[in-house]
């Protein structure tokens, strides 16, 4: 990644050394801010985001390690390099074990400092801070410094101010729900409820009731009245994940709700007005599904007023160290583990991995590393083991359901030699419904017929 426009915060109580070190750092083209005390450094960080903090150890009131502790609490992903003339080997070991990125003992060569800062910039990154007016809180869960993501977030912020429907596309694990939540927080509906539902994880015969509600006695098992998710999200945002898996019969009803702004619960004779902003998401090609006749074109255009595409993790490699540190801090806190960071070669291994499961896979790998860690720094071997075991191989519920149903239908067709009537009878489905399933999973009965 390019570090040309990086911002360095340099802290030293010696004005002459501060000036000299600043010149060395600035000679690379980096923007260098300076502070003479730990307190001033914290004020500078509050005003402007830094990419790396370089601080002297021995300073009055707040020394370098005290500053590091406060920075780690406020900005857990910000790499810190400590410089000291009073350091010893135990000091260095303690500093690194607590999560300090680098340690340099005076006197040192200018090239050593530049190399250490370059390494911190290459293998670590900090999330863009909230803007000066505090408005960055809306995107607090989107951990990124990628230019692609910044452009996407700028678009998301603009659309959030409106009530337009948004369709988020992207591979599984890229963070579609996280982006939807960010849009909700940035919208005038932020005080309302954000409700999420995976359209591919709920059986077809239950999805209508889950979305629109039902009256008592509307069907077997409906022992009481149920409002449904549209009413639960009234005044807020409803996130329809994996919208491409919604059955055609429900697509018609969803379209009517979006057009008329009212729902009719199952078993009810009257409609109920709703005020809901709909954000939908999919990892499928909806235009292809329209051509196949399994997704309504009119619903597609109603949902796709604004389209946002999330990049894969491979398209934003500069975010890998940042995300890894973010997940590590979160997981270490959850499990009460004293794990401060990654060994440099372990972080390099994370950068080199494929991450076909995107951010979700990275999160799983970091959690496994943290759980199994026995030292303050996660070593290379632990990262390699976690990646090789590939925790992302566990699919999402929607993916597992798709795989199971596809294999089940294929098995039935093989068993019956492509006889749809027999296969439908074994599956306890009528032929019309069974044909819809075959169409959904792109299975042609003729391909399974036995040739004599």
Secondary structure, DSSP 8 states (H G I E B T S, - for coil): ---TT-EEEEE-S-HHHHHHHHHHHHTTT-EEEEESSHHHHHHHHHHS--SEEEEES--SSS-HHHHHHHHHHH-TT-EEEEEESS--HHHHHHHHHTT-SEEEESS--HHHHHHHHHHHHHH--------TTSGGGGGTT-----HHHHHHHHHHHHHHTS---EEEE--TTS-HHHHHHHHHHHSTTTTS-EEEEETTTS-HHHHHHHHH-B-TTSSTT--S-B--HHHHTTTSEEEEETGGGS-HHHHHHHHHHHHHSEE--BT-SS-EE---EEEEEESS-HHHHHHTTSS-HHHHHHH-SEEEE---GGGGGGGHHHHHHHHHHHHHHHHT----EE-HHHHHHHHHS--TTHHHHHHHHHHHHHHH--SSEE-HHHHHHHHHHTGGGS--HHHHHHHHHHHHHHHHHHHHTT-HHHHHHHHT--HHHHHHHHHHTT--GGGG----
